[in-house]
């Protein structure tokens, strides 16, 4: 009789194992009366205050001909770079994203007056990413806008220790998996044993949009020097993890 009861428990454990979502990369776990297991797949998130921000800045200017447009673009470009340098922004923190000169297309000038169309036959566009401390994002944006960066504003928040935040999310997911497994073991009148296998599938990290394509970009005129910077608060950064865990039961 004891042997028969043991087989019933083994079958129940095997049932729980079979309904779990088992990733294709998981190792093969042998379920038998000698090796009874419970498998759990679960997810969790971890949050942290952002300590780094990437500010996207850029400008768009026009000219009546290609030469005048390029001359104004060059003046604006160098004025923005000089203003950031004078404010102590490291050259290594400034990365070019896009730049170009092109004729203005007719579909882009339909709302302009005849005089504006005559003055805006060519356009010059340039964009950069500026990586700085989370508390300096508003300062960088303010400096760039006042220097002529009339297409700016997108900010991407991050943490320096992204791996640490990811590890925190994985631990929370594993703790949750253990709690679920404990409840399942109790339903089998069994005792949860040690963890015998675990895997973590972290999501791909998002890539910030290019300058000029983000939803938060602003088309601005150069602000007077006495205008205070915008009030900008750092966002929380979230990391998620999905854990597949297998526990033995006794």
Secondary structure by P-SEA (a helix, b strand, c coil): caaaaaaaaaaaaaaaaaacccccccccccccccccbbbbbbcbbbbbcccbbbbbbccccccccaaaaaaaaaaaaaaaaaaaaaaccccccccccccccccccccccccccaaaaaaccbbbbbbbbbbccccaaaaaaaaaaaacccbbbbbbbbbcaaaaaaaaaaaaaaaaaaaaaaaaaaaaccccccccbbbbbbccccccccccccccccccccccccccccbbbbbbbbbbbbbbbbbbcc
